[in-house]
Amino acid sequence: MGLAKRIIPCLDVNAGRVVKGVNFMGLRDAGDPVEVARRYDDQGADEVTFLDITASSDNRGLIFSVIEAVSAQVFIPLTVGGGVRQVSDVRALLNAGADKISMNTSAVLDPRLIMDSADRFGSQCIVVAIDAKRDSLTGGWQVYTHGGRNATGRDAVEWAIEVCRLGAGEILLTSMDRDGTRSGFDLDLTRAVSEAVPVPVIASGGVGSLQDLADGILIGKADAVLAASIFHFGEHTVGSAKAFLAERGVEVRL
Amino acid sequence: MSHVVVVDYGMGNLRSVAKALEYVADGHTIEVSDVPERLAAADKVVFPGQGAMRDCMREIDARGLREAVVHAARNKPFLGLCIGLQLLFDHSEEGDTAGLGILSGQVKKFPAEGMVDAIGSRLKVPHMGWNEVHPHQPHPLWEGIEDGTRFYFVHSYYVQPDHSKVIAAHSAYPFEFACAASQDALFAVQFHPEKSDRAGLKLLSNFLTWAP
């Protein structure tokens, strides 16, 4: 037995509270971040990822107190993304208690951010999030920024290789085609990126069932799988997901 | 009750380590310090680390901590974490860096190519995630921790001690490597107990109550 595949619940945080989107009806309060993170920890989550979606600049500082509070109570790796623009943002989040920092749009706009952050804090804490959408013209996938709104003209696999060269220690790969559809990961995309890079790849976007998680690992070759809605709405627990994966021959931490 | 100093040399996740120790402190006191005299005054020392070994060694020297760290590692209960394990050895391939030489052996890089797991997936470097730890002999720090318990790892280099008697545990990725070393009152692990959930907290708690 060796390294376990990881299951990572993702929590959206708005103004210091966990929120969840309900069928385009807007955001519903889903609780205190410490309580939600602890619940996932109790279920056996291998890590927790917080995505700060706070729109109002007045409330953006609240993420620091969230991370401070969670990291004093929950002792598994915590990744934080959303609004990371400069090296000082990385430092501040690490100091608050984050273990890994995820950067997305700002890494595309200024790839030096990856290099400078990795040089200063080590590759192990730098996650580059890549939002990719299938490109029918090339047959590949194109990188998008700003939450999937802006096309960059960059090929996702090439960008993944490039961010590793710059010092990323992990890639969080989201299929924009699948995100929110509950139709499963884009397995071709996941596999193409995972086989192209030396660092771990976290598959994200589209999970609707436990079978999707298994496919992401067994077919997509992901090192970890990230999901939000299947856990948030109580359909499945992390524990039941792990039991399902273990039955299919995936090594998990039970 | 003991007073524990977590060595601050400007690298990595000290806060996480201090928070986890505080969580299990139960009357022991935890201090984060970069002052050599504070290390000398401590009952026990925790030596964390993250990032590149060359940077760690440079920061230790820049802060004048080398002597105090070596003295603590030889004379009082001492817990090294991650790079805090690697720094104890003679030399690392990472940046061709000399270590503190408290334990004899080398720090080597996982080969980037040709490592595959049981389902044929490429094994990535860094070795990141939860892996099984297999203690070699009973030790107070393993108390209450079963053989094969998973701990959280993040590293691209591993230690290769010259003497097998200092190996306190091994893991496999995909080959077996030493993931913990011990000698007298010194104990050091490659994984991150401060991020290893209940098993990690148990190990930290064992360190706090350890009376070698």
Boltz contact constraints between the chains, C-beta under 6 A:
constraints:
  - contact:
      token1: [A, 1]
      token2: [B, 132]
      max_distance: 6.0
  - contact:
      token1: [A, 2]
      token2: [B, 172]
      max_distance: 6.0
  - contact:
      token1: [A, 2]
      token2: [B, 173]
      max_distance: 6.0
  - contact:
      token1: [A, 3]
      token2: [B, 129]
      max_distance: 6.0
  - contact:
      token1: [A, 3]
      token2: [B, 131]
      max_distance: 6.0
  - contact:
      token1: [A, 4]
      token2: [B, 129]
      max_distance: 6.0
  - contact:
      token1: [A, 4]
      token2: [B, 130]
      max_distance: 6.0
  - contact:
      token1: [A, 6]
      token2: [B, 129]
      max_distance: 6.0
  - contact:
      token1: [A, 46]
      token2: [B, 130]
      max_distance: 6.0
  - contact:
      token1: [A, 71]
      token2: [B, 19]
      max_distance: 6.0
  - contact:
      token1: [A, 72]
      token2: [B, 19]
      max_distance: 6.0
  - contact:
      token1: [A, 75]
      token2: [B, 20]
      max_distance: 6.0
  - contact:
      token1: [A, 75]
      token2: [B, 197]
      max_distance: 6.0
  - contact:
      token1: [A, 75]
      token2: [B, 201]
      max_distance: 6.0
  - contact:
      token1: [A, 76]
      token2: [B, 195]
      max_distance: 6.0
  - contact:
      token1: [A, 76]
      token2: [B, 197]
      max_distance: 6.0
  - contact:
      token1: [A, 77]
      token2: [B, 195]
      max_distance: 6.0
  - contact:
      token1: [A, 97]
      token2: [B, 15]
      max_distance: 6.0
  - contact:
      token1: [A, 122]
      token2: [B, 50]
      max_distance: 6.0
  - contact:
      token1: [A, 122]
      token2: [B, 51]
      max_distance: 6.0
  - contact:
      token1: [A, 124]
      token2: [B, 126]
      max_distance: 6.0
  - contact:
      token1: [A, 124]
      token2: [B, 154]
      max_distance: 6.0
  - contact:
      token1: [A, 169]
      token2: [B, 126]
      max_distance: 6.0
  - contact:
      token1: [A, 198]
      token2: [B, 112]
      max_distance: 6.0
  - contact:
      token1: [A, 198]
      token2: [B, 125]
      max_distance: 6.0
  - contact:
      token1: [A, 199]
      token2: [B, 124]
      max_distance: 6.0
  - contact:
      token1: [A, 200]
      token2: [B, 124]
      max_distance: 6.0
  - contact:
      token1: [A, 200]
      token2: [B, 128]
      max_distance: 6.0
  - contact:
      token1: [A, 221]
      token2: [B, 121]
      max_distance: 6.0
  - contact:
      token1: [A, 223]
      token2: [B, 124]
      max_distance: 6.0
  - contact:
      token1: [A, 253]
      token2: [B, 130]
      max_distance: 6.0
  - contact:
      token1: [A, 253]
      token2: [B, 150]
      max_distance: 6.0
